[in-house]
Amino acid sequence: MAGGGTIAGTVKDTSGAVIPGAKVALTADNGAQMQARTGNDGAYAFHSVPTGVYSISVTFAGMVQKGGLAVSASPGQVARGDAVMQPAEMKQEVTVAEENTTQLGVQASQNADSLVLKGADLAALPDDPDDLQQDLQALAGPSAGPNGGEIYIDGFSSGRLPPKQSIREIRINQNPFSGEYDKLGFGRIEIFTKPGSDNFHGTASYDISDGVWNARNPFIVTNPVPSFMAQTYGGNVSGPINKRASFFIDVERRQIDDNGILDAYNPSPSSRIGASRRRRSSAPRSVRASIIN
């Protein structure tokens, strides 16, 4: 505005060093405001300021203005508004909480020797039922009695090990001293199968192991070489029965064709004893069905 005054100043810290880039606000009595920033030399200036009384406030990151500034603008005059900044008080709080995840208790979930397998952990286990049982017994460790670890299927002992596709969760030594079991100690394996579902789901699997990939036995000189083949068929299906019940069925069949020839030689060059062995077994078809109500 022509005929107005000029308000200028320098922004420094308590040591006298200039502060570039500080934000300066010039506020009139009626609330009107003008803004500027300090240059590299810490100076600022407002030109053509109408006559009146103004307050100056300065803001800069990490610093606060020391004392307030009030200046009067007069036509043709330069009013000084030097500001001094001081470091702002910063308060930080650090809370240290004790967290002890290895604390033991009487709950089964706090058993330090327990192991729970589900999801990706189950996928890492063998698909073959015999290998799966051996691995689980190895994880359970030794137990009391001559028969080793005992396997529970949905709470029942002496059950058939279900296909891995039907297993929801495996707990090993979860609560070895619970009164619900007939024996105390470790080596207990609890297997929980999948329940029924609100929608129909199903899976099918087929595994084969053929002797064509086996290394040649140097002690077998017959032709053709005895064959070996192991096949496993499996599948399961689940779905709803009504609003309050659902079902789950799994089927598994194993078929093994294993042949071998044994040649026994007598020390006498004129005698030779030959014997052959052929084993062919087919596990009976097994079906497990459960209804959840």
ABEGO torsion letter per residue (X at the ends): XBGBBBBBBBBBBAAGBBBBGBBBBBBBAAGBBBBBBBBAAGBBBBBGBBBEBBBBBBBBBGBBBBEBBBBBBBBGBBBBBBBBBBBBBBBBBBBBBBBBAABBBABAAABAABBBBBEAAAAABBABAAAAAAAAAAAAEBBBEAAEBBBBBGGBBGBBBBBAAABABBBBGABAABAABABBEBGBBBBBBBBBBABBBBBBBBBBBBAAABBBBAABABOBBBBBBBBBBBBBBBEBABAABBBBBBBBBBBBBBBBBBBBBBABAABBBBBBBBBBBBBBBBBBBBBBX
